[in-house]
Amino acid sequence: MILRWLRGIFGAALIVSGVLFALAFEARYWRWRDCFNELGRCYDPVSQDVYLEQAGLVWGSLAALSLLAGLGLVAGLRRKPN
């Protein structure tokens, strides 16, 4: 019973972290996807930040893996134990 409860908490934490990684993906890559040059960089003159195209792969992968793992754990809780 306690293991099931911990699995649910860990699954919920993975889902929340996946959502946060998805927000980072949107802020660091998706908004700037049309701005990247041939070197994979985008300069924002207003905030003076340089965005890297590789950030999309990193943040997107972290978001997808966290969400899939969290949903897998939470979906496994619906099965009745023997």
C-alpha positions in Angstrom: 0.0 0.0 0.0 2.8 2.4 0.9 4.7 1.5 -2.3 1.5 2.3 -4.3 1.3 5.7 -2.6 4.9 6.5 -3.2 4.5 5.5 -6.9 1.7 7.9 -7.2 3.6 10.7 -5.6 6.6 10.0 -7.8 4.4 9.9 -10.9 2.8 13.2 -10.0 6.2 14.8 -9.4 7.4 13.5 -12.8 4.3 15.0 -14.5 4.9 18.3 -12.8 8.5 18.4 -13.8 7.6 17.4 -17.4 5.2 20.4 -17.5 8.0 22.7 -16.3 10.4 21.3 -18.9 7.7 21.9 -21.5 7.5 25.5 -20.4 11.3 25.9 -20.6 11.1 24.3 -24.1 8.5 26.9 -25.2 10.5 29.8 -23.7 14.0 28.8 -24.9 13.3 27.3 -28.3 9.7 27.4 -29.6 9.3 31.2 -29.6 12.5 31.6 -31.5 12.4 28.7 -33.9 12.2 31.1 -37.0 15.1 33.3 -35.8 18.0 30.8 -35.7 20.9 31.4 -38.2 23.1 28.8 -39.8 25.2 28.4 -36.6 22.0 27.6 -34.6 22.0 30.8 -32.6 19.4 33.6 -32.2 20.2 37.0 -30.7 17.4 38.9 -29.0 18.3 42.6 -29.0 15.7 43.5 -26.4 16.9 41.2 -23.7 20.4 40.7 -25.1 20.1 37.0 -24.8 21.5 34.4 -27.2 19.2 31.4 -27.7 20.7 28.1 -29.0 18.9 25.7 -31.3 20.2 22.7 -29.3 18.1 23.9 -26.4 15.0 22.6 -28.2 16.4 19.1 -28.3 17.4 19.1 -24.6 14.3 20.7 -23.1 11.9 18.8 -25.5 13.5 15.5 -24.6 13.4 16.1 -20.9 9.7 17.2 -21.1 8.7 14.1 -23.2 10.6 11.6 -21.0 9.3 13.0 -17.8 5.7 13.2 -19.0 5.8 9.7 -20.4 7.4 8.2 -17.3 5.0 10.0 -15.0 1.9 9.1 -17.0 3.1 5.5 -17.1 3.5 5.4 -13.3 0.1 7.0 -12.7 -1.6 4.8 -15.3 -0.2 1.7 -13.6 -2.0 2.7 -10.4 -5.4 2.1 -12.0 -4.8 -1.7 -12.1 -6.1 -3.6 -9.2 -3.5 -5.5 -7.2 -4.0 -9.3 -7.0 
